[in-house]
């Protein structure tokens, strides 16, 4: 299973749908269709081929399957939301967004322990959460997943997908709210996305920078948390950060400089200034 290539192709296709379709409902429809197709392909391969190790199974359900699953949930939620969104009434639209965000916040609160597990980068429950042998032991913890295919689901892989999809959905709703308030609703959907800047540094460097910007006040005005700021930065930089909270703890535990990347940035800037004055 060449899952890495399949995932890259899916993400590329989703970007194309965004560029080619000014209508968000059409974009969502095409995206849902593509995600379902890849998930169906994965299911056939899983049934026909057994995993070599438990770690392989964990990796598939925790990472590989999540690529199409997260986007499937995300675009399904957007499609449902946009269809039900009041037309032509600014106040009613903002009220609808507020109601949706409140519902998402209740989901995060209900699953706060699982969220802490995911965000901390912990792995001690991965065997129970992301292998199929424990489907009857760890029961479903959220609605909409009343039945789970025992051959293609684990106790928490669907919940993980929903948790990460809702992270993205909050950003979408925030941007939607901003467009409505500015009278731009529907006018930016067809805009060509900005080409991302290659991130040539490490994951740790990225986490250090995000925390530094947030500690300086970035996102404070809109009450944006670390993960929300990071998601928006990912729209600019070509990076998929890993284990943000765990990485931050590692940074705090450094024996020498705890701001290594920031120190290097400062040094590079000073060198460049000195060159310009020669």
Residue pairs with C-beta under 8 A, 6 or more apart in sequence:
1 42
1 45
1 49
1 64
3 42
3 60
3 64
6 38
6 41
7 64
7 67
7 68
10 34
10 35
10 38
10 67
10 68
10 71
11 67
13 34
14 31
14 34
14 71
15 193
17 27
17 30
17 31
17 34
18 27
18 193
19 192
19 193
21 27
21 30
21 189
21 190
22 189
22 190
23 189
23 190
24 78
24 82
24 186
24 189
25 79
25 82
25 83
27 75
27 189
28 75
28 76
28 78
28 79
28 82
29 79
31 71
31 75
32 72
32 75
32 76
32 79
34 68
35 68
35 69
35 71
35 72
35 75
36 68
36 72
38 67
38 68
39 65
39 68
39 69
39 72
42 60
42 64
42 65
42 68
42 152
43 149
43 151
43 152
46 60
46 151
46 152
47 151
47 152
51 57
51 60
54 127
54 131
57 130
57 131
57 132
58 126
58 127
58 130
58 131
61 130
61 131
61 154
61 157
62 126
62 129
62 130
62 157
62 160
65 157
65 161
66 157
66 160
66 161
66 164
69 157
69 158
69 161
69 165
70 161
70 164
70 165
70 168
71 165
72 161
72 165
73 161
73 162
73 165
73 166
74 165
74 168
74 169
74 172
77 165
77 166
77 169
78 169
78 172
81 96
81 100
81 173
84 96
85 93
85 96
86 92
86 93
86 96
90 180
90 181
93 180
93 185
94 177
94 180
94 181
97 173
97 176
97 177
97 180
100 173
101 170
101 173
104 166
104 169
104 170
104 173
107 142
107 162
107 166
108 115
108 163
108 166
110 141
110 142
111 141
111 142
111 159
111 163
114 141
114 156
114 159
114 163
115 163
117 125
118 160
118 163
118 164
119 227
119 244
119 245
120 243
120 245
120 246
121 242
121 243
121 244
121 245
121 246
121 247
122 246
127 134
128 134
128 137
128 138
128 155
129 138
129 154
129 155
129 156
129 157
129 160
130 154
130 155
130 156
130 157
130 160
131 154
132 150
132 151
132 153
132 154
134 154
134 155
135 148
135 150
135 153
135 154
135 155
137 155
138 155
138 156
139 155
140 146
140 148
140 155
141 156
141 159
142 159
142 162
144 162
145 158
145 159
148 158
167 227
167 228
167 231
168 231
170 228
171 228
171 231
171 232
174 222
174 228
176 185
178 184
179 185
179 186
179 187
179 188
193 235
194 235
194 236
196 235
196 236
196 237
196 238
197 236
197 237
197 238
198 237
198 238
199 206
199 237
199 238
199 239
201 261
203 239
203 241
203 242
203 243
203 247
204 247
204 250
204 251
204 261
205 261
206 237
206 239
206 241
207 241
207 244
207 247
207 248
207 251
208 251
208 259
208 260
208 261
208 262
209 261
209 262
210 226
210 229
210 230
210 233
210 241
210 244
211 226
211 248
211 251
212 259
212 262
213 219
213 229
214 220
214 224
214 226
214 229
218 224
218 229
219 225
219 228
219 229
224 232
226 244
226 245
227 244
230 241
230 244
234 240
234 241
241 247
251 258
252 258
254 260
257 263
